[in-house]
C-alpha cells in the first residue's frame, strides 16, 4: 500500500506511443561553397560542401556498416567522412560537412554523397561538375538579371577560384565602342558565385542610358597568383 501523496512511475523501457521514423535526411550537396550551381566548373583543388537536416539527427557513428556519411567519385570506392560533419551550435537536427578534394583530373565528374539519420533511414545526393586544369582563373558565367531591364539590373559571375581574393573591373560599352561606365571591386574571400552590383542603367556622369543593347565586360584577377581572365555579356535596356 502506498503512503498518501505518493505515486509510482515506470523508468526506462520502450515508448510504445512513439511514431516510427521512416523519413531519410535531407541533403543539399555543393562543390566549393553553397553558391555552386550543379554542373559548374571547379579547379583541381576544391571541397565537398553538404548541408544535412533530419528531425532526429544525423548518424555519425560507424555502425551499422554502410550507415555512416560517405562519398564516392565517379562510382569509385566509397570513403567514410563522418569526422568532417559538424552540427549547428543551436540544433542537433542540422549541420554542415566540408571535406577537401585535391588532385582532381581535368574533365567531367560526378560526386555522390550518402548519409543516414539516427533511425538508419538513408538518403543519397549527387552533383555533377567539371574540373579545369587550374592554371588560371576561369569565368564560367557572367550575366545580369533581369535582362532586358528598365530600372535596375544585378551583375554577377561564377568562377573556379572560390576562397581567393579577387580584383574585378566591370565596364559598360555602347554599340559604338564607347566606354560609358567602369566600376572597380575588391572581392575578399570570394564565393563561387559573386554578386557585384545593382546597376541603375546610368553612365558615369549619371545620365540615364537610352533604349538599346550594351556590352558588359568583366575583367577578373586573382590576388593570390595574378591569374587573369575576362568575359562579355549583352545588356538590354528598355527605357
Buried (B, 14 or more C-beta within 10 A) or exposed (E): EEEEEEEEEEEEEEEEEEEEBEEBBBBEBBBBBBBBBEEBBBBBBBBBBBBBBBEBBBBBEEEEEEBBBBBBBEEEEBEEBBEBBEBEEEEEBBBBBBBEBEEBEEEEBEBBBBBBBBBEBEBEBBBEBBBBEBEBBBBBBBBBEEBEBEEEBBBBBBBBBBBBBBBBBBBBBBEEEEEBBEBEBEBEEBBBBBEBBEBEBEBEEEEEBEEEEBBBBBBBBBBEEEBEBEBEBEBBBEE
